[in-house]
Amino acid sequence: MSKRTNEHLSIADALKEFVDKNKLQKGLDKVQVRDVWNDQMGPAIAKYTTNIKLDRDTLYVQLSSSVLREELSYGKQRIIDNLNETLGKTLITKLILR
């Protein structure tokens, strides 16, 4: 008969261990970036956002409005800083608006 250990993990710790063990953090970061973009930029900009992709440390955002793309290009660094602050870590170093 095997011995059981009385070690108890909280659900948060168990999930973190599972994510680390199975190397799922990059995929979770990609999903989280999409959610944070929509939350931070608001519904008006989210309406014109057609695609969001995080590749390494670059965030690619496809917009259906060229006017909006031009407006957002003036504040790229501020957008990057706000997204990283909300994410709680520096995931994005470059923003490309398409």
DOKOLDO-871069 format. One record per residue (C-alpha): x negated, y negated, z negated; residue number from 1. Coordinates in nm, 3 decimals, decimal comma, padded with zeros to 5 digits, always signed. Each point is the difference from the previous one (the first is absolute). Layout:
N
<pt X="X" Y="Y" Z="Z" i="NUM"/>
...
END
This chain:
98
<pt X="+00,000" Y="+00,000" Z="+00,000" i="1"/>
<pt X="-00,137" Y="-00,342" Z="+00,092" i="2"/>
<pt X="-00,024" Y="-00,286" Z="-00,245" i="3"/>
<pt X="+00,199" Y="-00,313" Z="+00,060" i="4"/>
<pt X="-00,148" Y="-00,337" Z="-00,073" i="5"/>
<pt X="+00,203" Y="-00,263" Z="-00,174" i="6"/>
<pt X="-00,113" Y="-00,267" Z="+00,239" i="7"/>
<pt X="+00,291" Y="-00,213" Z="+00,115" i="8"/>
<pt X="-00,019" Y="-00,245" Z="+00,286" i="9"/>
<pt X="+00,240" Y="-00,281" Z="+00,060" i="10"/>
<pt X="+00,175" Y="+00,007" Z="+00,335" i="11"/>
<pt X="-00,199" Y="-00,305" Z="+00,112" i="12"/>
<pt X="-00,330" Y="+00,172" Z="-00,084" i="13"/>
<pt X="+00,110" Y="+00,322" Z="+00,170" i="14"/>
<pt X="+00,098" Y="-00,188" Z="+00,318" i="15"/>
<pt X="-00,326" Y="-00,197" Z="+00,000" i="16"/>
<pt X="-00,196" Y="+00,323" Z="-00,037" i="17"/>
<pt X="+00,201" Y="+00,158" Z="+00,284" i="18"/>
<pt X="-00,060" Y="-00,300" Z="+00,230" i="19"/>
<pt X="-00,374" Y="-00,002" Z="-00,078" i="20"/>
<pt X="-00,038" Y="+00,375" Z="+00,040" i="21"/>
<pt X="+00,178" Y="+00,008" Z="+00,336" i="22"/>
<pt X="-00,154" Y="-00,326" Z="+00,132" i="23"/>
<pt X="+00,336" Y="-00,167" Z="+00,062" i="24"/>
<pt X="-00,089" Y="-00,353" Z="-00,111" i="25"/>
<pt X="-00,072" Y="-00,133" Z="+00,352" i="26"/>
<pt X="+00,344" Y="+00,107" Z="+00,121" i="27"/>
<pt X="+00,168" Y="-00,148" Z="-00,305" i="28"/>
<pt X="-00,189" Y="-00,326" Z="+00,055" i="29"/>
<pt X="+00,130" Y="-00,020" Z="+00,358" i="30"/>
<pt X="+00,359" Y="+00,037" Z="-00,117" i="31"/>
<pt X="-00,050" Y="-00,244" Z="-00,286" i="32"/>
<pt X="-00,145" Y="-00,266" Z="+00,234" i="33"/>
<pt X="+00,316" Y="+00,012" Z="+00,213" i="34"/>
<pt X="+00,220" Y="-00,046" Z="-00,305" i="35"/>
<pt X="-00,214" Y="-00,283" Z="-00,138" i="36"/>
<pt X="-00,002" Y="-00,179" Z="+00,339" i="37"/>
<pt X="+00,380" Y="+00,003" Z="+00,015" i="38"/>
<pt X="+00,034" Y="-00,111" Z="-00,364" i="39"/>
<pt X="-00,262" Y="-00,276" Z="+00,015" i="40"/>
<pt X="+00,085" Y="-00,142" Z="+00,341" i="41"/>
<pt X="+00,376" Y="+00,001" Z="-00,054" i="42"/>
<pt X="+00,292" Y="+00,110" Z="+00,216" i="43"/>
<pt X="-00,044" Y="-00,273" Z="+00,264" i="44"/>
<pt X="-00,350" Y="+00,118" Z="+00,095" i="45"/>
<pt X="+00,082" Y="+00,368" Z="-00,058" i="46"/>
<pt X="+00,273" Y="-00,036" Z="+00,263" i="47"/>
<pt X="-00,263" Y="-00,088" Z="+00,264" i="48"/>
<pt X="-00,249" Y="+00,263" Z="-00,116" i="49"/>
<pt X="+00,014" Y="+00,301" Z="+00,232" i="50"/>
<pt X="-00,300" Y="+00,204" Z="-00,119" i="51"/>
<pt X="-00,247" Y="+00,001" Z="-00,289" i="52"/>
<pt X="-00,312" Y="+00,215" Z="-00,003" i="53"/>
<pt X="-00,286" Y="+00,018" Z="-00,249" i="54"/>
<pt X="-00,318" Y="+00,137" Z="+00,156" i="55"/>
<pt X="-00,296" Y="+00,008" Z="-00,240" i="56"/>
<pt X="-00,006" Y="-00,356" Z="-00,137" i="57"/>
<pt X="+00,182" Y="-00,169" Z="+00,291" i="58"/>
<pt X="+00,373" Y="-00,067" Z="+00,000" i="59"/>
<pt X="+00,159" Y="-00,011" Z="+00,346" i="60"/>
<pt X="+00,338" Y="-00,173" Z="+00,010" i="61"/>
<pt X="+00,206" Y="-00,006" Z="+00,318" i="62"/>
<pt X="+00,247" Y="-00,287" Z="+00,024" i="63"/>
<pt X="+00,276" Y="-00,054" Z="+00,254" i="64"/>
<pt X="-00,029" Y="-00,381" Z="-00,017" i="65"/>
<pt X="-00,304" Y="-00,173" Z="+00,149" i="66"/>
<pt X="+00,089" Y="-00,321" Z="-00,183" i="67"/>
<pt X="+00,002" Y="+00,180" Z="-00,336" i="68"/>
<pt X="-00,326" Y="+00,175" Z="+00,088" i="69"/>
<pt X="-00,163" Y="-00,338" Z="+00,064" i="70"/>
<pt X="+00,137" Y="-00,145" Z="-00,327" i="71"/>
<pt X="-00,121" Y="+00,295" Z="-00,207" i="72"/>
<pt X="-00,344" Y="-00,008" Z="+00,162" i="73"/>
<pt X="-00,071" Y="-00,331" Z="-00,177" i="74"/>
<pt X="+00,036" Y="+00,162" Z="-00,343" i="75"/>
<pt X="-00,160" Y="+00,340" Z="+00,054" i="76"/>
<pt X="-00,235" Y="-00,015" Z="-00,300" i="77"/>
<pt X="+00,276" Y="-00,111" Z="-00,234" i="78"/>
<pt X="+00,219" Y="+00,287" Z="+00,123" i="79"/>
<pt X="-00,285" Y="+00,247" Z="-00,055" i="80"/>
<pt X="-00,061" Y="-00,134" Z="-00,351" i="81"/>
<pt X="+00,371" Y="+00,020" Z="-00,093" i="82"/>
<pt X="+00,037" Y="+00,356" Z="+00,131" i="83"/>
<pt X="-00,314" Y="+00,121" Z="-00,179" i="84"/>
<pt X="+00,109" Y="-00,167" Z="-00,323" i="85"/>
<pt X="+00,340" Y="+00,170" Z="+00,016" i="86"/>
<pt X="-00,161" Y="+00,335" Z="+00,084" i="87"/>
<pt X="-00,232" Y="-00,037" Z="-00,297" i="88"/>
<pt X="-00,310" Y="+00,086" Z="+00,201" i="89"/>
<pt X="-00,189" Y="-00,122" Z="+00,304" i="90"/>
<pt X="+00,130" Y="+00,215" Z="+00,283" i="91"/>
<pt X="+00,018" Y="-00,265" Z="+00,272" i="92"/>
<pt X="-00,296" Y="-00,210" Z="+00,114" i="93"/>
<pt X="+00,120" Y="-00,085" Z="+00,351" i="94"/>
<pt X="+00,345" Y="-00,080" Z="+00,143" i="95"/>
<pt X="+00,075" Y="+00,034" Z="+00,370" i="96"/>
<pt X="+00,329" Y="-00,138" Z="+00,126" i="97"/>
<pt X="+00,122" Y="+00,140" Z="+00,331" i="98"/>
END
